[in-house]
């Protein structure tokens, strides 16, 4: 159980980090325009 929960947590954190990166990239692109 704990292993599965930790795996789910890891994947969710990775997904949030990815989305945050995308948001930052969008901001950077719009700012440079």
C-alpha positions as CSV (number, residue, x, y, z in Angstrom):
1,X,0.0,0.0,0.0
2,X,2.6,2.5,1.1
3,X,4.7,1.8,-2.0
4,X,1.8,2.4,-4.3
5,X,0.9,5.6,-2.5
6,X,4.5,6.9,-2.8
7,X,4.5,6.0,-6.5
8,X,1.3,7.9,-7.1
9,X,2.6,10.9,-5.1
10,X,5.8,10.9,-7.2
11,X,3.9,10.8,-10.5
12,X,1.6,13.6,-9.4
13,X,4.5,15.7,-8.3
14,X,6.2,15.2,-11.6
15,X,3.0,16.1,-13.5
16,X,2.6,19.3,-11.5
17,X,6.3,20.2,-12.1
18,X,5.8,19.7,-15.8
19,X,2.7,21.9,-15.9
20,X,4.5,24.6,-13.9
21,X,7.3,24.5,-16.4
22,X,4.9,24.9,-19.2
23,X,3.3,27.8,-17.5
24,X,6.6,29.5,-17.0
25,X,7.6,28.9,-20.6
26,X,4.3,30.5,-21.8
27,X,4.9,33.5,-19.5
28,X,8.5,33.9,-20.8
29,X,7.3,33.7,-24.5
30,X,4.6,36.2,-24.0
31,X,6.9,38.6,-22.1
32,X,9.5,38.5,-24.9
33,X,6.9,39.2,-27.6
